[in-house]
Amino acid sequence: MAHGWRMGSARGFLGKIQMTFLSRIFMAFGGLFALIWVGLSAAVGHGLGASVDPSALAASLAQHQFHALGLIVVGLALNHRPSRWLVAAGALMLVGLFLFCLNMDARVLLGWEATRAWVPVGGSAFMLGWLCFCVGLLKPEGAPPHD
């Protein structure tokens, strides 16, 4: 299998890339949340959203899309530059997707209000995730974790 894909590595113009477990997890969750985004967008586009608050659903779907792709980017960056900051970025984006997006979706589509107070925590997790992403990319390689 000289010119194809193998489990855990990619060949071709990129050369051989070994994918870490965490990078695969982040990218898989990114793909899963992208799937949810596409499914919800299609459902709303075909009439499911007729009885829901369109602005709340639009905010949730925009964050779904953006942070699903963000998780994929974090996974790719983690392969190129292993960093605790990048792991934190991916973990915080996942927290944000659960606490903000899925929470908003449940509230808007199902009328679930029980966990509404967690929505701002999810939004804060998104912001902290992007901050960790920036630090993880800008911090010099080999620098001690406490710098």
QUIRA-V567162 format. One record per residue. N is the residue number from 1. RES is the residue in three letters. SS is DSSP state (H for helix, E for strand, L for the rest). OMEGA is omega in radians with two decimals (999 if undefined). NEAR is the number of other C-alpha atoms within 12 Angstrom. Layout:
<<N;RES;SS;OMEGA;NEAR> <N;RES;SS;OMEGA;NEAR>>
This chain:
<<1;MET;L;-3.01;10> <2;ALA;L;-3.04;11> <3;HIS;L;-3.10;13> <4;GLY;L;-3.13;14> <5;TRP;L;2.99;15> <6;ARG;E;-3.13;15> <7;MET;L;3.04;15> <8;GLY;L;3.12;18> <9;SER;E;3.10;22> <10;ALA;E;3.09;19> <11;ARG;L;3.14;18> <12;GLY;L;-3.08;14> <13;PHE;L;3.11;9> <14;LEU;L;-3.03;11> <15;GLY;L;-3.12;13> <16;LYS;L;3.13;19> <17;ILE;E;3.04;22> <18;GLN;E;-3.11;23> <19;MET;L;3.11;25> <20;THR;L;3.13;24> <21;PHE;H;-3.11;19> <22;LEU;H;3.13;29> <23;SER;H;3.09;35> <24;ARG;H;3.12;27> <25;ILE;H;-3.13;25> <26;PHE;H;-3.13;38> <27;MET;H;3.10;32> <28;ALA;H;3.07;25> <29;PHE;H;3.06;31> <30;GLY;H;3.09;33> <31;GLY;H;3.12;26> <32;LEU;H;3.13;23> <33;PHE;H;3.03;35> <34;ALA;H;3.08;28> <35;LEU;H;3.11;19> <36;ILE;H;3.14;27> <37;TRP;H;-3.13;32> <38;VAL;H;3.14;19> <39;GLY;H;3.12;18> <40;LEU;H;3.12;29> <41;SER;H;3.12;26> <42;ALA;H;-3.14;15> <43;ALA;H;3.12;18> <44;VAL;H;3.13;23> <45;GLY;H;-3.13;16> <46;HIS;L;2.98;11> <47;GLY;L;3.14;13> <48;LEU;H;-3.06;19> <49;GLY;H;-3.09;22> <50;ALA;H;-3.07;14> <51;SER;H;-3.10;13> <52;VAL;L;3.09;21> <53;ASP;L;-3.04;20> <54;PRO;H;-3.11;22> <55;SER;H;3.11;14> <56;ALA;H;3.13;23> <57;LEU;H;3.11;33> <58;ALA;H;3.11;23> <59;ALA;H;3.13;24> <60;SER;H;-3.11;37> <61;LEU;H;3.10;34> <62;ALA;H;3.12;27> <63;GLN;H;3.04;36> <64;HIS;H;-3.07;42> <65;GLN;H;-3.04;29> <66;PHE;H;-3.06;25> <67;HIS;H;2.97;43> <68;ALA;H;3.08;37> <69;LEU;H;3.09;29> <70;GLY;H;3.10;36> <71;LEU;H;3.11;44> <72;ILE;H;3.11;32> <73;VAL;H;3.10;31> <74;VAL;H;3.11;44> <75;GLY;H;3.10;37> <76;LEU;H;3.13;32> <77;ALA;H;-3.14;32> <78;LEU;H;3.06;33> <79;ASN;H;-3.10;29> <80;HIS;H;-3.01;21> <81;ARG;L;3.14;27> <82;PRO;L;-3.07;29> <83;SER;L;3.05;33> <84;ARG;H;3.13;28> <85;TRP;H;3.12;33> <86;LEU;H;3.05;38> <87;VAL;H;3.10;36> <88;ALA;H;3.12;32> <89;ALA;H;3.13;39> <90;GLY;H;3.14;46> <91;ALA;H;-3.14;34> <92;LEU;H;3.08;33> <93;MET;H;3.07;46> <94;LEU;H;3.10;42> <95;VAL;H;3.13;32> <96;GLY;H;3.13;37> <97;LEU;H;3.12;46> <98;PHE;H;-3.03;33> <99;LEU;H;-3.14;30> <100;PHE;H;-2.99;38> <101;CYS;H;-3.09;44> <102;LEU;H;3.09;34> <103;ASN;H;3.11;35> <104;MET;H;3.13;39> <105;ASP;H;-3.14;38> <106;ALA;H;-3.14;24> <107;ARG;H;-3.07;25> <108;VAL;H;-3.02;30> <109;LEU;H;-3.04;25> <110;LEU;H;-3.11;18> <111;GLY;L;-3.12;16> <112;TRP;L;-3.13;15> <113;GLU;L;-2.99;16> <114;ALA;L;-3.06;13> <115;THR;L;-3.11;21> <116;ARG;H;-3.11;22> <117;ALA;H;-3.13;16> <118;TRP;H;-3.11;23> <119;VAL;H;3.12;29> <120;PRO;H;3.08;21> <121;VAL;H;3.08;23> <122;GLY;H;3.09;32> <123;GLY;H;3.08;31> <124;SER;H;3.10;21> <125;ALA;H;3.06;29> <126;PHE;H;-3.10;35> <127;MET;H;3.10;27> <128;LEU;H;3.09;25> <129;GLY;H;3.12;32> <130;TRP;H;3.07;31> <131;LEU;H;3.09;22> <132;CYS;H;3.10;26> <133;PHE;H;3.14;34> <134;CYS;H;3.14;22> <135;VAL;H;-3.14;24> <136;GLY;H;3.13;30> <137;LEU;H;-3.06;26> <138;LEU;H;-3.12;18> <139;LYS;L;-3.13;22> <140;PRO;L;3.11;16> <141;GLU;L;3.12;17> <142;GLY;L;3.11;14> <143;ALA;L;3.11;14> <144;PRO;L;-3.09;11> <145;PRO;L;-3.08;14> <146;HIS;L;3.12;8> <147;ASP;L;999;12>>
